[in-house]
Amino acid sequence: MNHITFAHPYLLLLLLIIPLMTAWYVLRYRKQKPALQFSNITLFKGLKKTLRQRTYPLLFALRMVAVGALIVALARPQSKLSRQEMKVEGIDIVLAMDVSGSMLAEDFRPNRLEASKHVAADFIDGRRNDRIGLVVFSGEAFTQVPLTIDHSVLLKQLFALKSGMIKDGTALGDGLATAINRIKDSEAKSKVIILLTDGINNQGSVDPQSAAEIAALYNIRLYTIGCGTNGMAPYPARDQYGRIHYQNVPVELDERLLTAMANSTQDGQYFRATNKKSLEKIFKQIDDMEKSKIDVTQYSQTKDEYLGWLIAAGIALLLEILLGLLYYRSTP
C-alpha cells in the first residue's frame, strides 16, 4: 500500500499563512474606497457587476493555491510502498470429547455436554490458522471430523454431538488412541490433543496410560480436562410415564489417571473444571499456551512526490500572471 509521509513535516505549519492572508485580503477588499467620488450616484443605479468584477478574487485564489502547493512541495511528500510476507506455522489440535450419558448432568448449564460444546466452539473460533479435528468417545470411539482448516464444517459437526450416539460407557484409552491415530503423521511444528471427560475408564480395549505413552513417542502434547462438581451432581432421568425427574449421582473422576496421562507427554497438563466458567478459563489457558508462530518479513521503498506539487504551484502562478495581464488588466 502507498502511505504518504513528509521528510520535513514541520514546514506544513507554514500553511497557516493561507487563512491569515485570506482574512487580510477580505478585510482589505471591504475597506477599499472608490478612486472617483461623486456627489450623486443616481447615474449608477441599476448597474450590475460584470463577470470580470465578480470573478476578480480568482487571482488571489490562484496565488493561495500556488503558495499552498509550494509549501507542501518544500515539506517533501514521499510515498512509501510496503509489502509484507507472512509465514504461519500452525498447530494441529484434536479435540477428544466424551459424549457418555453422564455428560447430561446439569451441574454445568445447561448440562456438561452443551457447555463443553459452546466453550470448545469459542476456542475453535480463536484458532483461525490451525487445523483442528474432532474425536468423540463413550463406550467406543470414532473420528467425527479429521484435521481440517474448514472450521465452519468442524463447528457444525461439533454442535451435532449428542449423548447416546454411540454405546455408553467411558473408553478413555480408545478415545485417546483414535485421536493419536488422526494426528501422529502430522508435519505441524506442534501437535496437541485435548481430552475432555467426566468419568472413569470402564470400557474399551486400549489402556489409557499406554495410549498416553504412545502419544509421547509421537511428540504429541496431551491436555486432559475432568468435568464435574465435587460430590454429587443432578442427573435427569425419565420414569415409566416419560416424565423427567432429577436424581443426584456421585461425580466419579479418576484424577490420578488423568494427571498421569497428561504428565506422560512433554509439557502436558491436567485441569479440573467444576462449572462452565472454570471450563472457559481452562480453554483460555490452553489457548494462551499454544500460540501459532508467525514470521513477518516487511519490505518498503520510499519515493519523492514533490514534483507534482511544484508543477501545480507553477501552473497556478502562471495562470494568475496571464489572467492579470490579459483578462483582469486595469488601466491606471
For each residue, the residues with C-beta under 8 A, 3 or more apart:
1: 81 82
2: 79 80 81
3: 79 80 82
4: 77 78 79 80 305
5: 9 77 78 80 302
6: 9 11 12 75 76 77 78
7: 75 76 78 304
8: 11 74 75 76
9: 5 6 12 75
10: 13
11: 6 8 14 71 74 75
12: 6 9 15 71 72 75
13: 10 16
14: 11 17 71 74
15: 12 18 68 71 72
16: 13 19 20
17: 14 20 21 67 71
18: 15 21 22 64 67 68
19: 16 22 23
20: 16 17 23 24
21: 17 18 24 25 64 67
22: 18 19 25 26 60 64
23: 19 20 26 27
24: 20 21 27 28
25: 21 22 28 29 57 60
26: 22 23 29 30
27: 23 24 30 31
28: 24 25 31 32
29: 25 26 32 57
30: 26 27
31: 27 28
32: 28 29
33:
34: 37
35:
36:
37: 34
38: 41 43 44
39:
40: 43
41: 38 44 45
42: 45
43: 38 40
44: 38 41 47
45: 41 42
46:
47: 44
48:
49: 53 54
50: 53 54
51: 54 55
52: 55 56 327 328
53: 49 50 56
54: 49 50 51
55: 51 52 58
56: 52 53 59 328
57: 25 29 60 61
58: 55 61 62 323
59: 56 62 63 320 323 324 328
60: 22 25 57 63 64
61: 57 58 64 65
62: 58 59 65 66 316 317 319 320 323
63: 59 60 66 67 316 317 320
64: 18 21 22 60 61 67 68
65: 61 62 68 69 312 313 316
66: 62 63 69 70 313 314 316 317 320
67: 17 18 21 63 64 70 71 313
68: 15 18 64 65 71 72
69: 65 66 72 73 309 310 312 313 316
70: 66 67 73 74 309 310 313
71: 11 12 14 15 17 67 68 74 75
72: 12 15 68 69 75 77 306 309
73: 69 70 76 77 306 307 309 310 313
74: 8 11 14 70 71 306
75: 6 7 8 9 11 12 71 72 306
76: 6 7 8 73 304 306
77: 4 5 6 72 73 304 305 306 309
78: 4 5 6 7 302 303 304 305
79: 2 3 4 302 303 305
80: 2 3 4 5 300 301 302 303
81: 1 2 300 301 302 303
82: 1 3 298 299 300 301
83: 298 299 300
84: 296 297 298 299
85: 296 297 298 299
86: 294 295 296 297
87: 294 295 297
88: 129 292 293 294
89: 188 189 292 293 294 295
90: 129 130 131 188 292
91: 127 130 188 189 190 191 192 290 292
92: 130 131 132 133 147 183 186 188 190 191 192
93: 127 130 131 132 133 192 193 194 290
94: 132 133 134 135 147 179 182 183 192 193 194
95: 120 132 133 134 135 158 194 196
96: 135 136 137 141 175 176 178 179 193 194 195 196
97: 116 117 120 134 135 136 137 161 196
98: 103 136 137 138 170 175 196 197 198 199 227
99: 103 113 136 137 138 161 162 163 164 165 166
100: 103 138 139 163 168 169 170 198 199
101: 104 138 163 164 168
102: 105 112 170 198 199 235 249
103: 98 99 100 111 112 113 116 163 198 227
104: 101 111 112 113 163 235 236
105: 102 108 111 112 198 228 233 234 235 249 251
106: 109 110 111 112 233 234 235 236 246
107: 112 228 229 233 234 251 274 275
108: 105 111 112 114 115 116 227 275 276 279
109: 106 115 276
110: 106 114 115
111: 103 104 105 106 108 114 115
112: 102 103 104 105 106 107 108 115 116 198 227 228
113: 99 103 104 116 117 161 162 163
114: 108 110 111 117 118
115: 108 109 110 111 112 118 119 276 279
116: 97 103 108 112 113 119 120 196 227 279
117: 97 113 114 120 121 158 159 161
118: 114 115 121 122 276
119: 115 116 122 123 276 279 280 283
120: 95 97 116 117 123 124 158 196 283
121: 117 118 124 125 155 158 159
122: 118 119 125 126 280 283
123: 119 120 126 127 283 286 287
124: 120 121 127 132 151 154 155 158
125: 121 122 128 151 155
126: 122 123 287
127: 91 93 123 124 130 132 151 287 292
128: 125 151
129: 88 90 292 294
130: 90 91 92 93 127 149 292
131: 90 92 93 147 148 149 186 188
132: 92 93 94 95 124 127 147 148 151 154
133: 92 93 94 95 143 145 146 147 148 154 179 182 183
134: 94 95 97 143 144 145 154 157 158
135: 94 95 96 97 141 142 143 144 175 178 179 182
136: 96 97 98 99 141 142 144 161 165 166 175
137: 96 97 98 99 140 141 142 166 170 171 172 174 175 178
138: 98 99 100 101 163 166 167 168 169 170 171 203
139: 100 166 167 168 169 170 171 203 204
140: 137 166 167 169 171 174 203 204
141: 96 135 136 137 166 171 174 175 177 178 204
142: 135 136 137 166 178
143: 133 134 135 146 178 182
144: 134 135 136 157 158 161
145: 133 134 148 153 154 157 158
146: 133 143 182
147: 92 94 131 132 133 182 183 186
148: 131 132 133 145 151 153 154
149: 130 131
150: 153 154
151: 124 125 127 128 132 148 154 155
152: 155 156
153: 145 148 150 156 157
154: 124 132 133 134 145 148 150 151 157 158
155: 121 124 125 151 152 158 159
156: 152 153 159 160
157: 134 144 145 153 154 160 161
158: 95 117 120 121 124 134 144 145 154 155 161
159: 117 121 155 156
160: 156 157
161: 97 99 113 117 136 144 157 158 165
162: 99 113 165
163: 99 100 101 103 104 113 138
164: 99 101 168
165: 99 136 161 162
166: 99 136 137 138 139 140 141 142
167: 138 139 140 203
168: 100 101 138 139 164
169: 100 138 139 140 202 203 204
170: 98 100 102 137 138 139 197 199 200 201 202 203
171: 137 138 139 140 141 174 175 201 202 203 204 205 206
172: 137 175 176 195 197 201 204 208 211 257 261
173: 176 177 201 204 205 206 207 208 210 211
174: 137 140 141 171 177 178 203 204 205 206
175: 96 98 135 136 137 141 171 172 178 179 195 197 204
176: 96 172 173 179 180 193 195 206 208 211 212 215 222 261
177: 141 173 174 180 181 206 211 214
178: 96 135 137 141 142 143 174 175 181 182
179: 94 96 133 135 175 176 182 183 193 195
180: 176 177 183 184 193 211 214 215 218 220
181: 177 178 184
182: 94 133 135 143 146 147 178 179
183: 92 94 133 147 179 180 186 191 193 218 220
184: 180 181 191 218 220
185:
186: 92 131 147 183 191
187:
188: 89 90 91 92 131 191
189: 89 91 293
190: 91 92 221 290
191: 91 92 183 184 186 188 218 219 220 221
192: 91 92 93 94 220 221 222 223 290
193: 93 94 96 176 179 180 183 215 220 221 222 223
194: 93 94 95 96 223 225 286
195: 96 172 175 176 179 222 223 224 225 258 261
196: 95 96 97 98 116 120 224 225 227
197: 98 170 172 175 224 225 226 227 253 258
198: 98 100 102 103 105 112 226 227 228 251 253
199: 98 100 102 170 202 252 253
200: 170 252 253 254 257
201: 170 171 172 173 204 208 254 257
202: 169 170 171 199
203: 138 139 140 167 169 170 171 174
204: 139 140 141 169 171 172 173 174 175 201
205: 171 173 174
206: 171 173 174 176 177 210 211
207: 173 210 211
208: 172 173 176 201 211 212 257 261
209: 212 213 257 260 261 264
210: 173 206 207 213 214
211: 172 173 176 177 180 206 207 208 214 215 261
212: 176 208 209 215 216 222 260 261 262 264 265 268
213: 209 210 216 217 264
214: 177 180 210 211 217 218
215: 176 180 193 211 212 218 220 222 264 265
216: 212 213 219 220 264 265 266
217: 213 214
218: 180 183 184 191 214 215
219: 191 216 266
220: 180 183 184 191 192 193 215 216 265
221: 190 191 192 193 265 266 267 268
222: 176 192 193 195 212 215 261 262 264 265 268
223: 192 193 194 195 262 268 269 270 271 286
224: 195 196 197 258 259 261 262 268 269 270 271
225: 194 195 196 197 270 271 272 273 279 282
226: 197 198 253 255 258 270 271 272 273
227: 98 103 108 112 116 196 197 198 273 279
228: 105 107 112 198 233 251 253 273 274
229: 107 232 233 251 274 275
230: 251 274
231: 250 251
232: 229 248 249 250 251
233: 105 106 107 228 229 248 249 250 251
234: 105 106 107 246 247 248
235: 102 104 105 106 246 247 248 249
236: 104 106 244 245 246
237: 244 245 246 247
238: 242 243 244 245
239: 242 243 245
240:
241:
242: 238 239
243: 238 239
244: 236 237 238
245: 236 237 238 239
246: 106 234 235 236 237
247: 234 235 237
248: 232 233 234 235
249: 102 105 232 233 235
250: 231 232 233
251: 105 107 198 228 229 230 231 232 233
252: 199 200
253: 197 198 199 200 226 228 258 272
254: 200 201 257 258
255: 226 258 259 270 272
256: 259 260
257: 172 200 201 208 209 254 260 261
258: 195 197 224 226 253 254 255 261 262 270
259: 224 255 256 262 263 270
260: 209 212 256 257 263 264
261: 172 176 195 208 209 211 212 222 224 257 258 264 268 270
262: 212 222 223 224 258 259 265 268 269 270
263: 259 260 268 270
264: 209 212 213 215 216 222 260 261 268
265: 212 215 216 220 221 222 262 268
266: 216 219 221
267: 221
268: 212 221 222 223 224 261 262 263 264 265
269: 223 224 262
270: 223 224 225 226 255 258 259 261 262 263
271: 223 224 225 226 282 285
272: 225 226 253 255 278
273: 225 226 227 228 276 278 279 282
274: 107 228 229 230 278
275: 107 108 229 278 279
276: 108 109 115 118 119 273 279 280
277: 280 281
278: 272 273 274 275 281 282
279: 108 115 116 119 225 227 273 275 276 282 283
280: 119 122 276 277 283 284
281: 277 278 284 285
282: 225 271 273 278 279 285 286
283: 119 120 122 123 279 280 286 287
284: 280 281 287 288
285: 271 281 282 288 289
286: 123 194 223 282 283 289 290
287: 123 126 127 283 284 290
288: 284 285 291
289: 285 286
290: 91 93 190 192 286 287
291: 288
292: 88 89 90 91 127 129 130
293: 88 89 189
294: 86 87 88 89 129
295: 86 87 89
296: 84 85 86
297: 84 85 86 87
298: 82 83 84 85
299: 82 83 84 85
300: 80 81 82 83
301: 80 81 82
302: 5 78 79 80 81
303: 78 79 80 81
304: 7 76 77 78 307
305: 4 77 78 79 308 309
306: 72 73 74 75 76 77 309 310
307: 73 304 310 311
308: 305 311 312
309: 69 70 72 73 77 305 306 312 313
310: 69 70 73 306 307 313 314
311: 307 308 314 315
312: 65 69 308 309 315 316
313: 65 66 67 69 70 73 309 310 316 317
314: 66 310 311 317 318
315: 311 312 318 319
316: 62 63 65 66 69 312 313 319 320
317: 62 63 66 313 314 320 321
318: 314 315 321 322
319: 62 315 316 322 323
320: 59 62 63 66 316 317 323 324
321: 317 318 324 325
322: 318 319 325 326
323: 58 59 62 319 320 326 327 328
324: 59 320 321 327 328 329
325: 321 322 329
326: 322 323 329
327: 52 323 324
328: 52 56 59 323 324
329: 324 325 326
330:
331:
332:
